[in-house]
Amino acid sequence: SDCENAKVACAVFAFCAMAHSVQALYLQQRIISGLAKRGVQPGDYAELAKEASQILLYDVCFCLYFLFFVTSWCFCLYAFDMLSCGTRAGYIGVALLIAYGLVAAAYGSAWYCCTCCLGEVCGCVKKVGIASSPQPQPQVQPPA
């Protein structure tokens, strides 16, 4: 029945929300532990971008999550039809998960691009020596 479909859809939404939360914590922990293994401080943007790249390319859990992310987003689009019997809460839940998919993809892309850019800029500043060169101190003449 339509109401059974709405209940199933809401249960799937709850599972998706929980899975997204767990994956966010997992990804953060993998980046931090990867930097710590190499003895790198989290403020080193070039190394942070390299570690994120390694996880995006080679981490099996992340690759499986990526497939889950896309599938769950597509399910949310399909689920509007399943909620015809339900209340507004179901529609609010599906709308939030669709918005999450869009915002998370945009934020993740922007974070990665900005981290790469900051890594390049900070690397160039260190190579030129701008950050480490001492600033000349003004000479104060004692009164005569």
C-alpha positions as a Markdown table, in Angstrom:
| # | Residue | x | y | z |
|---|---|---|---|---|
| 1 | Ser | 0.0 | 0.0 | 0.0 |
| 2 | Asp | 1.0 | 3.6 | -0.3 |
| 3 | Cys | 1.3 | 4.0 | 3.5 |
| 4 | Glu | 3.7 | 1.1 | 3.6 |
| 5 | Asn | 5.8 | 2.7 | 0.9 |
| 6 | Ala | 5.9 | 5.9 | 2.9 |
| 7 | Lys | 7.1 | 4.0 | 6.0 |
| 8 | Val | 9.8 | 2.2 | 4.1 |
| 9 | Ala | 11.0 | 5.5 | 2.5 |
| 10 | Cys | 11.2 | 7.2 | 5.9 |
| 11 | Ala | 13.2 | 4.3 | 7.3 |
| 12 | Val | 15.6 | 4.5 | 4.3 |
| 13 | Phe | 15.9 | 8.3 | 4.9 |
| 14 | Ala | 16.9 | 7.7 | 8.5 |
| 15 | Phe | 19.5 | 5.1 | 7.5 |
| 16 | Cys | 20.9 | 7.4 | 4.8 |
| 17 | Ala | 21.2 | 10.3 | 7.3 |
| 18 | Met | 23.0 | 8.0 | 9.8 |
| 19 | Ala | 25.4 | 6.7 | 7.1 |
| 20 | His | 26.3 | 10.2 | 5.9 |
| 21 | Ser | 27.1 | 11.2 | 9.5 |
| 22 | Val | 29.3 | 8.1 | 10.1 |
| 23 | Gln | 31.1 | 8.7 | 6.8 |
| 24 | Ala | 31.9 | 12.3 | 7.7 |
| 25 | Leu | 33.5 | 11.2 | 10.9 |
| 26 | Tyr | 35.4 | 8.4 | 9.1 |
| 27 | Leu | 36.8 | 10.7 | 6.5 |
| 28 | Gln | 37.9 | 13.3 | 9.1 |
| 29 | Gln | 39.6 | 10.5 | 11.1 |
| 30 | Arg | 41.4 | 9.1 | 8.0 |
| 31 | Ile | 42.8 | 12.5 | 7.0 |
| 32 | Ile | 44.0 | 13.3 | 10.5 |
| 33 | Ser | 45.5 | 9.8 | 11.1 |
| 34 | Gly | 47.2 | 9.9 | 7.6 |
| 35 | Leu | 48.8 | 13.2 | 8.4 |
| 36 | Ala | 49.9 | 12.0 | 11.8 |
| 37 | Lys | 51.5 | 8.9 | 10.4 |
| 38 | Arg | 53.7 | 11.1 | 8.1 |
| 39 | Gly | 54.4 | 13.5 | 11.0 |
| 40 | Val | 52.7 | 16.4 | 9.2 |
| 41 | Gln | 50.8 | 19.2 | 11.0 |
| 42 | Pro | 47.1 | 19.7 | 9.9 |
| 43 | Gly | 47.9 | 23.3 | 8.9 |
| 44 | Asp | 50.1 | 22.2 | 6.0 |
| 45 | Tyr | 47.7 | 22.7 | 3.2 |
| 46 | Ala | 49.8 | 20.9 | 0.5 |
| 47 | Glu | 50.1 | 17.8 | 2.6 |
| 48 | Leu | 46.4 | 18.0 | 3.5 |
| 49 | Ala | 45.4 | 18.1 | -0.2 |
| 50 | Lys | 47.7 | 15.1 | -0.9 |
| 51 | Glu | 46.2 | 13.1 | 1.9 |
| 52 | Ala | 42.7 | 13.9 | 0.8 |
| 53 | Ser | 43.6 | 12.8 | -2.8 |
| 54 | Gln | 45.0 | 9.5 | -1.5 |
| 55 | Ile | 41.8 | 8.8 | 0.3 |
| 56 | Leu | 39.6 | 9.8 | -2.6 |
| 57 | Leu | 41.5 | 7.6 | -5.0 |
| 58 | Tyr | 42.5 | 4.6 | -2.9 |
| 59 | Asp | 40.3 | 4.2 | 0.1 |
| 60 | Val | 37.9 | 1.3 | -0.4 |
| 61 | Cys | 35.4 | 2.6 | 2.2 |
| 62 | Phe | 35.3 | 6.0 | 0.6 |
| 63 | Cys | 34.8 | 4.5 | -2.9 |
| 64 | Leu | 31.9 | 2.4 | -1.6 |
| 65 | Tyr | 30.4 | 5.5 | 0.2 |
| 66 | Phe | 30.6 | 7.5 | -3.0 |
| 67 | Leu | 28.5 | 4.9 | -4.7 |
| 68 | Phe | 26.1 | 4.9 | -1.7 |
| 69 | Phe | 26.0 | 8.7 | -1.8 |
| 70 | Val | 24.9 | 8.9 | -5.4 |
| 71 | Thr | 22.5 | 6.0 | -5.0 |
| 72 | Ser | 20.9 | 7.5 | -1.9 |
| 73 | Trp | 20.5 | 10.9 | -3.7 |
| 74 | Cys | 18.8 | 9.2 | -6.6 |
| 75 | Phe | 16.5 | 7.3 | -4.2 |
| 76 | Cys | 15.5 | 10.6 | -2.6 |
| 77 | Leu | 14.4 | 11.9 | -6.0 |
| 78 | Tyr | 12.4 | 8.7 | -6.6 |
| 79 | Ala | 11.0 | 8.7 | -3.0 |
| 80 | Phe | 8.7 | 11.7 | -3.6 |
| 81 | Asp | 6.4 | 9.3 | -5.3 |
| 82 | Met | 6.5 | 6.9 | -2.4 |
| 83 | Leu | 5.4 | 9.6 | 0.1 |
| 84 | Ser | 2.0 | 10.2 | -1.4 |
| 85 | Cys | 0.3 | 8.7 | 1.7 |
| 86 | Gly | 2.6 | 10.3 | 4.3 |
| 87 | Thr | 2.7 | 13.5 | 6.1 |
| 88 | Arg | 4.8 | 16.6 | 5.6 |
| 89 | Ala | 7.5 | 15.2 | 7.8 |
| 90 | Gly | 8.4 | 12.7 | 5.0 |
| 91 | Tyr | 8.6 | 15.4 | 2.4 |
| 92 | Ile | 10.7 | 17.5 | 4.7 |
| 93 | Gly | 13.1 | 14.6 | 5.2 |
| 94 | Val | 13.5 | 13.9 | 1.5 |
| 95 | Ala | 14.0 | 17.6 | 0.8 |
| 96 | Leu | 16.7 | 17.8 | 3.4 |
| 97 | Leu | 18.5 | 14.8 | 2.0 |
| 98 | Ile | 18.3 | 16.1 | -1.5 |
| 99 | Ala | 19.7 | 19.5 | -0.3 |
| 100 | Tyr | 22.4 | 17.7 | 1.7 |
| 101 | Gly | 23.5 | 15.9 | -1.5 |
| 102 | Leu | 23.8 | 19.1 | -3.4 |
| 103 | Val | 25.5 | 21.1 | -0.6 |
| 104 | Ala | 27.9 | 18.3 | 0.4 |
| 105 | Ala | 29.0 | 17.9 | -3.2 |
| 106 | Ala | 29.5 | 21.6 | -3.7 |
| 107 | Tyr | 31.3 | 22.0 | -0.3 |
| 108 | Gly | 33.6 | 19.0 | -0.8 |
| 109 | Ser | 34.6 | 20.3 | -4.2 |
| 110 | Ala | 35.2 | 23.8 | -3.0 |
| 111 | Trp | 37.1 | 22.6 | 0.1 |
| 112 | Tyr | 39.4 | 20.4 | -2.0 |
| 113 | Cys | 40.1 | 23.2 | -4.6 |
| 114 | Cys | 40.8 | 25.8 | -1.9 |
| 115 | Thr | 43.1 | 23.4 | 0.0 |
| 116 | Cys | 45.0 | 22.7 | -3.2 |
| 117 | Cys | 45.3 | 26.5 | -3.9 |
| 118 | Leu | 46.3 | 27.3 | -0.3 |
| 119 | Gly | 48.9 | 24.5 | -0.5 |
| 120 | Glu | 50.4 | 26.1 | -3.7 |
| 121 | Val | 50.3 | 29.6 | -2.3 |
| 122 | Cys | 51.9 | 28.6 | 1.0 |
| 123 | Gly | 54.5 | 26.5 | -0.8 |
| 124 | Cys | 55.4 | 29.4 | -3.0 |
| 125 | Val | 55.7 | 31.8 | 0.0 |
| 126 | Lys | 58.0 | 29.4 | 1.8 |
| 127 | Lys | 60.2 | 28.9 | -1.3 |
| 128 | Val | 60.6 | 32.6 | -1.9 |
| 129 | Gly | 61.3 | 33.1 | 1.8 |
| 130 | Ile | 58.7 | 35.8 | 2.4 |
| 131 | Ala | 57.3 | 34.1 | 5.5 |
| 132 | Ser | 60.6 | 33.4 | 7.1 |
| 133 | Ser | 62.5 | 36.6 | 6.3 |
| 134 | Pro | 62.8 | 38.9 | 9.3 |
| 135 | Gln | 61.2 | 42.3 | 8.9 |
| 136 | Pro | 63.7 | 45.2 | 9.3 |
| 137 | Gln | 63.3 | 47.0 | 12.6 |
| 138 | Pro | 63.2 | 50.8 | 12.5 |
| 139 | Gln | 66.3 | 52.4 | 14.0 |
| 140 | Val | 65.6 | 54.7 | 16.9 |
| 141 | Gln | 68.2 | 57.4 | 17.4 |
| 142 | Pro | 68.8 | 58.4 | 21.0 |
| 143 | Pro | 68.2 | 62.1 | 21.7 |
| 144 | Ala | 71.4 | 64.2 | 21.7 |
